[in-house]
């Protein structure tokens, strides 16, 4: 048990990669707060986790829109009251959109930056403040993307949000390490989650392809030989949260089957 007596918050934890990380943290002995904008998905996730034998005392679901600072503060307050404080934050909630540069709308731009960057930063800030006040340090893991390493013609705004996540990870890590708070990130490649169903449908529209074709092609192009699965993120997320990575600071770890090398 690498995370015994630790309390973790996973934003966007009700499905996909976030849910797999929540499950992994429970397996390692942590308490887990699934914080997500979708209440029905939270209920489904908690039911599934309890059905797998995880005890309800170590599980909590909170409806959270990471764009709303009052909701972030309320989350920190309720987790602190219930579990005594937060040791681990996984800043995982994000949305995807794409369009040719000439067709990007302000609404799409604002939504992606609001959730993927602003929401991530102010969730990190609120949780870090509570960690500093408590004086026990902590681990913060931001979910970046291979999209943050290199631009893509049809994905300009999402790529920019993820480049911002990599940059914020570095700056926040440098400022917060003096409080014993380690900030790192994970950069997934292409992962078979509900998000990729949306991505595939958008590529089908903009590249005039049959549904499912883009997903098949990107999977075949991964050096490992397949798309990522949510459970591929369990081990890396546990590693960055626990003492095994005590000297790892400000890094963005590529977990992508070999797609990106740095
Ligand atoms: P997903 O869309 O399957 O799940 C995202 C979760 O975030 C959902 O449960 C959703 O309800 C929640 N969410 C959305 N907006 C929110 C908000 N405003 N406040 C709180 N919760 C909100 O996504 P996923 O594929 O599991 O991706 C998880 C993370 O990994 C994201 O940061 C994503 O950008 C990143 N990522 C995914 C891939 C991939 O191929 N799937 C690749 C690279 C990076």
Boltz pocket constraint, residues with backbone or C-beta under 6 A from the ligand:
constraints:
  - pocket:
      binder: B
      contacts: [[A, 11], [A, 12], [A, 13], [A, 14], [A, 15], [A, 16], [A, 17], [A, 18], [A, 35], [A, 36], [A, 37], [A, 38], [A, 41], [A, 64], [A, 65], [A, 66], [A, 67], [A, 91], [A, 92], [A, 93], [A, 94], [A, 95], [A, 115], [A, 119], [A, 143], [A, 144], [A, 145], [A, 146], [A, 147], [A, 187], [A, 188], [A, 189], [A, 190], [A, 191], [A, 192], [A, 193], [A, 194], [A, 195], [A, 196]]
      max_distance: 6.0
